[in-house]
Amino acid sequence: MIIQLQTYLQTHSQSSLEELARHFQSDADAIRAMLTPLIRKGRVRQLPSKQCGGCHSCHSESLEFYEWVTKS
């Protein structure tokens, strides 16, 4: 499943944790655990958390973004 996650991020460039969890029908914590080795290898990076308008109704997973790192 890590390879599928890697392929998804290569294709979509950026994705929120919520989108990844929904796409892979998995828990957000399980997706985070799969992202960890990809981050460690420098293939994926976590982007700074986005700020919402302050309504406090957004799930934290929808504000947590990850991005595929392209080598130049």
DRENDO-1510 file (C-alpha; in Angstrom, 1 decimal, always signed):
<recs>
REC; n; res; u; v; w
REC; 1; MET; +0.0; +0.0; +0.0 .
REC; 2; ILE; +3.0; +2.3; +0.5 .
REC; 3; ILE; +3.7; +2.0; -3.2 .
REC; 4; GLN; +0.1; +2.9; -4.0 .
REC; 5; LEU; +0.4; +5.9; -1.7 .
REC; 6; GLN; +3.6; +7.0; -3.4 .
REC; 7; THR; +2.1; +6.6; -6.8 .
REC; 8; TYR; -1.0; +8.6; -5.8 .
REC; 9; LEU; +1.2; +11.5; -4.5 .
REC; 10; GLN; +3.3; +11.4; -7.7 .
REC; 11; THR; +0.2; +11.7; -9.7 .
REC; 12; HIS; -1.6; +14.3; -7.6 .
REC; 13; SER; +1.5; +16.3; -6.4 .
REC; 14; GLN; -0.2; +17.5; -3.2 .
REC; 15; SER; -3.0; +16.0; -1.1 .
REC; 16; SER; -4.5; +16.5; +2.3 .
REC; 17; LEU; -4.4; +13.8; +4.9 .
REC; 18; GLU; -8.2; +13.7; +4.7 .
REC; 19; GLU; -8.1; +13.1; +1.0 .
REC; 20; LEU; -5.5; +10.3; +1.3 .
REC; 21; ALA; -7.5; +8.6; +4.1 .
REC; 22; ARG; -10.7; +8.8; +2.0 .
REC; 23; HIS; -9.0; +7.6; -1.2 .
REC; 24; PHE; -7.4; +4.6; +0.5 .
REC; 25; GLN; -10.3; +3.9; +2.8 .
REC; 26; SER; -8.0; +4.0; +5.8 .
REC; 27; ASP; -7.6; +5.8; +9.1 .
REC; 28; ALA; -5.6; +9.0; +9.1 .
REC; 29; ASP; -3.1; +7.7; +11.6 .
REC; 30; ALA; -2.5; +4.7; +9.4 .
REC; 31; ILE; -1.8; +7.0; +6.5 .
REC; 32; ARG; +0.6; +9.1; +8.6 .
REC; 33; ALA; +2.5; +5.9; +9.5 .
REC; 34; MET; +2.8; +5.0; +5.9 .
REC; 35; LEU; +4.0; +8.5; +5.0 .
REC; 36; THR; +6.7; +8.4; +7.6 .
REC; 37; PRO; +9.2; +6.3; +5.7 .
REC; 38; LEU; +8.5; +8.3; +2.5 .
REC; 39; ILE; +9.3; +11.5; +4.4 .
REC; 40; ARG; +12.4; +10.0; +5.9 .
REC; 41; LYS; +13.6; +9.1; +2.4 .
REC; 42; GLY; +12.9; +12.6; +1.1 .
REC; 43; ARG; +10.3; +11.5; -1.3 .
REC; 44; VAL; +7.4; +13.3; +0.5 .
REC; 45; ARG; +7.3; +16.4; +2.7 .
REC; 46; GLN; +4.6; +17.7; +5.0 .
REC; 47; LEU; +3.6; +21.2; +4.1 .
REC; 48; PRO; +2.9; +23.8; +6.7 .
REC; 49; SER; -0.6; +23.5; +8.1 .
REC; 50; LYS; -3.1; +25.6; +6.4 .
REC; 51; GLN; -5.1; +28.0; +8.5 .
REC; 52; CYS; -8.9; +28.1; +8.1 .
REC; 53; GLY; -11.2; +31.0; +8.7 .
REC; 54; GLY; -11.5; +30.3; +12.4 .
REC; 55; CYS; -14.8; +28.5; +12.4 .
REC; 56; HIS; -13.3; +25.5; +14.2 .
REC; 57; SER; -15.5; +23.1; +12.3 .
REC; 58; CYS; -12.7; +21.9; +9.9 .
REC; 59; HIS; -11.1; +18.5; +10.6 .
REC; 60; SER; -7.4; +18.8; +11.3 .
REC; 61; GLU; -6.8; +16.1; +8.7 .
REC; 62; SER; -8.3; +18.5; +6.0 .
REC; 63; LEU; -5.7; +21.1; +6.9 .
REC; 64; GLU; -2.7; +18.7; +7.0 .
REC; 65; PHE; -1.1; +18.5; +3.5 .
REC; 66; TYR; +1.6; +16.4; +2.0 .
REC; 67; GLU; +3.5; +16.9; -1.2 .
REC; 68; TRP; +5.6; +14.7; -3.5 .
REC; 69; VAL; +9.1; +15.9; -3.8 .
REC; 70; THR; +10.5; +16.0; -7.3 .
REC; 71; LYS; +14.2; +15.7; -7.7 .
REC; 72; SER; +15.8; +18.4; -9.9 .
</recs>
